[in-house]
Amino acid sequence: MAKVSSQMQLAFTVIITFIFLPLFFSQFLVTADQMYTSSCKPFSCGTFTNLKYPFWNVNTQPSYCGHPQFKLECQKGHLIIEINSQKFYILSINQSSQLLRISREDFYDIDPNHKKYCPKDYINVDVDSHFFNYTSNNENYTALYECGHLLQHLILEISDGFVCRKKDMMQAVYVVSNSKLSDFVTMNCKNRITIPGIKNTSTNSSDVVMGFLNKGFEVRWSGVGEEKCRACMRSGATCGFDRSKIEVTCLFKRSATAKGLSYTTFYVNIEV
């Protein structure tokens, strides 16, 4: 009698397993599916909308949603990208032409009434040439720090510049086009930073700093698997990045009907 009872208990366990185990796994797969499909959807930050690969939002998305070099941080409606350990505000994005207009964080005035601190290290602007290239709309400027007396004959060649705080003192910073930099050797400036800026087309020298601070400079990005990503999108997939293989990957949503449940998203590579 005990043997029959044991067999019945085993049979009951097998039946319960076959009934509920698939439901358990299907529910798990749905959760995974929702996680993948929702997390890599285009995102917004402030006035920026519909942002997608190669960009990804470090605040809200997993790293596989975008290229490692295109991690964006959204701070109070402003987008920040880090390039070669330097932080830049993104001023505009054109994803179809792959153009960014950016300004280094320590030069861009979000609040014109806020007095910025002078740089701790006077390091030139540097972008990663593997992924970013300057456009022909830029020219190079130099910001001059801790300078001597500004000679009268140079006043017409330079704007009033801007000021930054060093410890408890404010100091003037002069912005000069590199084509005229040799004229300012006599000022014996102790420090300088070279930075690109949008070409100044104005005859008013005071517009130089306004363009330098507020217009930033342009870079065009490449090297993020553009062709493969386009192939992904043509197949109805979303572009992602497989960090283990260091390549673009396609994120597909595989649908299957099983009591109205959808199964997991999975990675598929497409050759182009």
Secondary structure, 3 states (H helix, E strand, C coil): CHHHHHHHHHHHHHHHHHHHHHHHHHHHHHHHHHHHHHHCCCEEECCEEEECCCCEECCCCCHHHCCHHHEEEEECCEEEEEECCEEEEEEEEECCCCEEEEEECCCCCCCCCCCCECCCCCCCCCCCCCCEEECCCEEEEEEEECCCCCCHHHHHHCCCCEEEEECCEEEEEEEEEHHHHHHHHHHCCCEEEEEEEECCCCCCCCHHHHHHHHCCEEEEECCCCHHHHHHHHHCCCEEEEECCCCEEEEEEECCCCECCECCCEEEECCCC
